[in-house]
Amino acid sequence: MSLFKKTYHKLNDAKLISFISKGDEGAFNELYMRYSQRMYAYFFKMLYQDKELAADFTQSLFLKVFEKAKNFNSDYSFSTWVYTIAANMCKNEYRRQGRPDPIIKMPLLAFNITEAKGPANLDSEIFQKHLQAAINELEEKHKQCFVLRYQDEHSIKEIAEILDCPEGTVKSRIFYALKKLSEKLADFKPDAQKKSNEGK
């Protein structure tokens, strides 16, 4: 048995879930090692950057994984399945606390906006501040799709599965989110900065 346990790292997620559904602790430990840090980071971003809350939710998430392993649908990837559970946990927490959606820090690359250089231009920190405010003004459904696509790097198909909606709807929501953010952050585009400098 000890020899078999050493092979857990060679198994794919679906096989590990199959073993977990039968109460296999070794398979659970392997899956936890693969995904715990990623899911902690997700909860940290989505739950107000609260380290203790993120840690608690990570533990609760994997308890749910263990309890619901028998319900896993092998037609989906484990990553999609676990993010679906995590997203629902966050939604329930927002309702329970009656707090607004969190401000989420996004990378510059999400918008293909080149970070400005030179003393006359706005720096990355100021950009991030405005970006966070703009993201927070998006409707929840648009923000959720945007975060899953550009922060957690899920495919359109995966997002559709996580949120249980058509791929076309996901694309539409992402397009809308990008359009709104582009409008609100127009002053940060290189062309806009160039014109601003020429006017001085």
N, C-alpha and C positions, 0 to 999 in steps of 0.2 A: 504493500500500500504506500509506503514511504517513497518507493521508486516511482510510482504512478503520480504522486503529488508533484514531483519535480517536472512533470511534463505539462502542467497547467499553462505555463506561459506560451506553449505552442498551440494551444486551442484557440479557436475564434470565439467571438463574443456569444454567438448563438449556442455553441456547444457548452460554454460555461453556464449560460442561463439554464440549459437543459439539466445540467448537473445540480445547479442551485435549486431547481424546482423539486429535486429529490433530497434536499437538505445537505448537499455537499458543501462543507465549510471551506475547504481548500479552494474550490471554484469561486466561491464568494469572495474570498480574500484576494484572489488574482484579479477579479473584475473591479474590486474596490481600488486596488493599486493602479489599475489602468485609468479609472475615471474620477477618482475622488478629488484630485487637484483641479481638474477641469471644471467639475461641477461646483466646487467651492468658489472658484473664480466667477462662475456664472451667478451664483447667489450673491456674492459680494457686490457685483455690479448692479444686480436687480433689487437688492434689499438695502439701499441707502448706504452702501459701503460700510456696513456694520459687521465687523469681524466675528463677533460672538454669534450673531444671528445667522451669518453665513455658515459658520461651523455647525450650529444646531440643525440647520436645514439640510446640510450635507449628510449628517448622520441620519436624520429622519428620512431623507430620500433613499438611502441605501437600505434602511429598514423596510421601506415600501418595496424596493426592488426584491428583497428576499421574500417578503410576504406575497408579492404579486407575480413571482417568477413563473408560476404555472399558467398565468394569463398572457404571457408573452407571445405575440404573433410573429412567427418566423418570416412572414412576408415583409416585415419591416426590419430595419437595422436596429441594433440595441441602442445606438446613439440617438436615433430618432425617438425611440420609445422612452428613454430616460429623460430626454429634454422635454418631452410631452408632459411627463409627470412633474418635472421641475417647474415648467411654465405654469401649470395648474396650481402648484403649491404657492407660487408667487402671487397669482391672481387672488387666491383665497386669503393670503396675508394682507394684501392691499385692502380687501373688503373688511377684514377683521379689524384692522387698525384705523380704517377710515382716513388713511393718509394718501397724499397725492403720489402719483407714479414717481419713481426716483429720477434724479438727473444722471444721465449716463455719459461718461466720457468716451468719445469716439475718436478713432485715428484719422489723421489728415488724409490718408490714402483713400478713405471711403468716398471722398468727393473729387479726387484727382485735383485738389487745390494745392498748388505748390507753396510750400512754406516760404514766406517772404524773407528777403534778406536786405540788409542795409538799415542804417539808423532811422531813415524816414518811414520805414514800413512797420506795420504791426507785427508783433512777434507771436510765436506759437501759443504762449500762455493766454494772451488776450483772445486769440482766435478760439481756443478751446472754451473759454468762458462764454463767448457768444454762441458757439456751437452747442454747448450744453443747454443754454436757454432756448435755442431754436428747436432742439430735439424734444425738450420738455413740453413745448407747445403743440406738438403733433398729437393727433388722436391716438388712443391706446393701440388700436388695430394697425395703424400705420407704423407707429414706433416699434411695436413688437416685431413686425416683419423686417424692419430696417435693422434692428439689433441682431436678430438671428442671422441675417444675411451678411452684414458687414463687420459685426463684432465677433460673432461665433463662427462665421464662415460656413454656414450650412447652404446646401444647394436649394434651388427653388422647389424641387421635388420633396426634399426633406422638410422644408418649412411648411409646405402644404400638408404633409403628413402630421407634423407636430401640432399644427393649428386646426387640422381637420377641415380644410377648405380647398377649393380647386386651385391648381397651379396658376391659372389665369388671374384669379383674385389676388394671389400673392404678388404676381408681377405688377398688377395694377396698383396695389398698395405701396410697393417699393417705388414705383415710378412717381406716385403722388408725393411720397415722402421726400424723394430726391428733388422734385420740382419745388416743393415748399421750402426745403432747406437751402436750395440754390438761390431762391428769391431773397430769403432772409440774410444770406451770407454773401450777397452780390458784391458788397464793398471789399471783400477779401480776395476777389479774383484778381489775377495778375493784371489784366487789362484795366480793371477799375483802379487799381493802385497806380498804374502807370499814368492814367489820365489825371488822377489826383495830384501826382507829383508834378506833372506838366503845368497844372494850373497854379502852382505855387511860384 
